[in-house]
Amino acid sequence: MKKILLSTPTIHAEEQQYIQKAFETNWVAPLGPNVDEFENMVAAYAGVSSSAALSSGTAALHLSVILAGVKENDIVFVPSLTFAASVNPIRYERAVPVFIDSERDTWNMDAAALRKAFEKYPHPKAVMVVHLYGTSSNMDEIGAVCKEHNVPLIEDAAESLGTTYKGKMTGTFGDYGIYSFNGNKIITTSGGGILVAGKEKDVEKARFLASQARNPARHYQHSTIGYNYRMSNIVAGIGCGQMAHIGEHIKRKREIYKAYREAFSDIKEIEMNPLNREGVDNNWLSCMTISADSKVTPAQVMDALDAEGIETRPIWKPMHLQPVFEKYDFIQVEDEMSVSEDIFNRGLCLPSDIKNTEADMERIIRIVRKQFR
């Protein structure tokens, strides 16, 4: 029986060519021609002047938090419905996350809850927004709130490279934006990330901090704490090869989402994850929720697929429900169960690998539909 995975890397011929060149020229350490080219490729694709290629998306978020001036005991507003990597960098700096509930329209940060958070905590150091599963947040509303309070905005666009909002790439609305190239993302470098910023000096500072913050002196001199966060030339070569195919990767992701949406359109209990009407999503992962009154549960669907060698994942467990973060405040608008917890309780991520064949998709869909008979 063929095993079907959630989302795996898709490698082409170009990646090996860049890697081979790195070996031939002995550029195997951090920095090098592939790093420069990859930074230029991503910057051009995103529509920004420059970028800093780093060892991971988490490293990029950490540097964004530092660039935003976040320090010990500062408050940072961040969505609850996200992966822990969004929140961990806040705690690296011993700052205090305050979790914001989601809106149902996009599953992303609720601007109304964000405004409510500002009423309770008037002086946060930064706001971090996340574009969940490749769907853009409503950046006009969130950007307006941040501008009104003169607070830096960090965009965690780890999952949304290629997603646009009103014609502009996610990751480029805020003061700082990051993308991830982990193995399951829309393109991969096996592991890596990139930071973009509205100001060139911030990108330059990110590169400085990511290279152990070594001062420009003949001897080794350091005036601030630095990090070993730069991307290697070999890893960047994979990214260069992947960038040639990002358009086709996104096209296939959209086809997968459409196939699920059409296949389940007659099942009233199933609803696919919402897309932002003001943008174009990359559909990184296709997700579904099951109505609360259904006799079918997400666990039942996941178990049925797992029994057939098909991988699924639950929706991210909200951060305010995580043991490591449960002591921090959570802001919601609805009085009863939060939107983020409701989505977590009723949702699951469907296999979204772009190598899935038509037969693979039919197999997945058949098993899901069988649960609702």
N, C-alpha and C positions, 0 to 999 in steps of 0.2 A: 504494500500500500504506500503510495507516494505521500510523504509528509509535506504539509503546506504550512509555511511559517508566516508570521505577522508582517514583517517588512525587513528584507535582507538587502545587502549591497548588490548592485548590478554593475559589473565591471566591463569595460569595453577595451579596445585595442590601444587607445591613446595613452592610458595610464602607464602601461609598461614602457612605452617609449620615453616618457618623462623620467621614470624611475631609472631606466637604463642609462640615460644621459647623466643622471646624478652620480651613478656609480663610475661611469667612464671618466668623469671630471673630478671625482673624489669629493663631491659636495654631498656628504652624507650627514653632516651635523646641522643644527639649527642655523637658519639663514641660508642664502644662496639664490641662484637665478630662479628656481622654481617657486620659492617663497615670494620673490618680487613679482613674478608673473601672475601667481595665484591672487595676490593682493590686488593687482591691477584688474584682473578679470572680474573678481567679485565686486570691486568698487564700480567698475563700468556697468556691470549688470544691475547693481542696486541704484545706480544714478548718483553716486557720491564721489568726492574727489580722491579719497584714499581710504585705506583700511589697514588694520594690524592683524596679521595671521598669528594665531596663538595655539597652544597645546590642546585646548578644549573650549567648548562653549561656556563651561563653568568658570574657567580662567578669565574669559572675556567679561562675564558678568561681575566677577570679583573686581577686575580693574575698573569697570564702569561704576561700581559702588564707591571705589576709592576716588575716582575722578569727580564724582558728584559731591565729594567732601564728607561722606558719611563716616562718623567716628563713634566711639563707645557711647552707648545710651541714646544715640540719635534714633528717631523713629522713621521707619520706612514703610510706606503703604505698599502691599503686594497682594495679588489675588490668592485666595485660598485654594481654588481649583487649579492646581498646577503640579509639576514635579518638584521634588525637594531641592533640585539643583538651582531653582529660582531663588530659594530662601536661604540656602546655606551660606552664600557669600555675604549676606547681611550679617549673619552671626559670626562669620570670620572676623569681621570688624567690631564684634561685640555690640552691634546695634540691635535695635528692638523692632522686629517685624510686627506690623498690625495688619491682620488679614481682612481682605475685602471680598464680599460675596460676589457671585456671578449674576449676569443678566441672562434671561432665557433666550433672548434673540440670537446671541452669539456664543454663549457659555463663558464669555470673557468678563473682565472686570466691569461691574455695574457702576456707571457714572453717578447714579443717585446714591448708592452706598458710599462711593468715594466722597461725595459732598458731605454726607453724614459723618464720615470719618474726620473730615476737616473741621467740622463743628466741635467734635470731641477732642481732637488733637490739632490745634490751629497751626502748629509749626513743625511739620515733618521735614526731614532733611531731603527726602526724595520720594518719588512714586515710581514703582516698577510695574509695567503692564506686560502681560503675556498673551501672545497670539496662539491660542490653544488649538492643537491638532491641525494647524495650518489655516485657521480662520482668523481674519483680522478683527481686532477689537474696534470699537467705534471711536476712532482716533480724534474726530472733531470734538466730541464731547469731553473726552478725557484730557485732550490737549488744552481745551479751553479752561478746564478746572485748574490744571497745573499752571497755566499762564496767569490766571486770576490770582493765584496764591504765590506766584513767582517761585515755584518749586521745580527742581530738575526732574526730567522724565527719562527713565531708562526703559528701553524696549527689549524684552526677551523674545526675540524672533527666532529662537532656536529651531522651531518646527515650521516656520513660515517663509523660508527663502523662496521667492517667486510669487508670493501672495501680494496683491495690490489692494489699496483702499483709495477709491476715487482716483485711480490711475497712478498712484505713487506707491513705491515698494514699502512694505512693512519693514521696520528696522531703521527707517530714515526719518521718522516723524519726531522722535525725541532728541534729547541732547546726546544720548548714547544709545547705540543699538548693537545687538549681538546676533550671530548666526552659529548654529552647531553643524558639524560634519561628522557626527557619530555614525556608526555603522548602519543604523536604521533610518537615517534622515534622507531627504529628497535627493541630495548628492552626499557622498562620503569621502573622507580622507583617511578612513579607518578610525580616526579620532582626531578632533581638532575643532577650532572655532575661529571666528573673526569678529573684531570690534570695529564699528564705524562710529563716527561722531560728527556733530555739526560744525565743529571747529578743528582745523588742521592741527593746532597746537595740542589738542587732546589726544589725537592719534599718535603724534610724536611722543607725548608723555607716556602713553600706553606702551609703546615700543621700548621706551627707556626703562619703565618699571618691569616690563616682561623680560628684560635682559640683565637682571640682577642690579638694576639701577646703578650701573657703573658710570662714574663721572668721566668726562673727556680729559683724562690726564694720562701721562706716560705710565705711571704706576697705578696700582689698583686702589682707587679711592671711591668711597661711597658716602653720600650725605643723607641718604634716606634708605628705608627698607625696600628691597627689590625682590623679584620673583623669577623663577626659571620657567617662564610661560611661553617662550617663542616656539613657533612651529618648525619642524625639521624640513629640510629640503626634499627628503624622500616623500614624506607625508604630503607636502605641498604639490609634488608631482602627480600624485593620485588625484588631488583636487583639480589640477589643471586639465587632466584628461576627462574628469567628470563634467567640468563646466561645458564642454562641447556637447553634452547630451542632456543638460538640465531641462531644455524645452520638451524633449520627448518623454523624460521622466514625469514631468508635471502633466503632460497630455494623458499619459497612461493612468496616472493617479485619478484624474478627473473621470476617465472612462470607467474605472473601478467603482467610484462613488455613484456614478449614474446607473451602472448595472445593478447595484444593490437597491438604490432608490426605486427604480422601475420594478424590480423583482418583488419588492415588499409593499408596493403601493396599495395593494388590495387588502393588506393585513392592518386593520385599524389599530391594533395594539403596538405596532412598530412605528417609530419615527426616527428618521436619520438625523445625525447631528446637523444643526443649522449652519447655513452659510451666510456671510455678511452680504446683504443686498447692495451695499455701496462699494463692493469690491469684487475681486476675482480670486478665489481660493486656490491654493496648490493641492488641497485635498490629501495632505500627507497621510493621515489615517482616516479611514471611514469608520464611523461609530454609529451605534443605534441605541435608542432607549425603548424600554417596554413600559406600557401604561401601567399605573399602579394597581388598577383593578384586574389586570390580566392574571390568569392562573399560571402563566409561564413566567419564570424568573430568569434574570441574566445568568445565574449560576447553572440553571438547567440547559440553556443554550450553549454556554461555554463547555459544560461537561459533555454534551452530545457531540460537539465538534472535536473536543479533545480525544474522545473515544475513537474517532476516525483519523487521528493523527493530524488534526488541524489546530494551529495555535491561535489563541485569542488572548486578550488582556482586559482586565477591568478598567473602567475609567479611573483616572488619577484619584486616589483617596485625598479629600481636602486636607490642607495643611493644618487647619485648626483642630482636626480630629486626630492628628498624629501625636503619639506620645512625646516625641521630642519637642513639639511646638505647642502643646495643649495649654500651656500657661499664658500664652499671648492672646491679646484681645482679637475679637472677630466682630466685624461690622456688617450687618445685614439690614435690608429694608423690610422684607416680609417678616411677619411676627412669628410664624410657625416654623416648620422645617426650612432650613436655608436652601436656596436654589442649588448651591454647589453640592450639598449633601444629597439632595433629591436626585440630581444627575448621577452622582456616584452610585446611589442605591439602585437605580433603574437602568444603568448603561453598561455597554461593553464595546471594545474595539474589535472590529472585524479584520480578517486577513486582508492586507492592502499591498502585498508585494507586486511590483510591476511586472515580474516574470510569471505571474499567474496566467495560465492559459484559459481559453474559453471553457474548456472542460473542467478546469480547477474551479472556476467561478460557479459553474453550474452545480458542481458537487457541494460547494459551501452553501449555496442558496437552497439547494434541495434539502439539506440537513436542517437548516434554520427553519424553513417553511414547515417541515414535518412536525416541529415542536408546537405549532399553532393549529394543528388540525383538531 
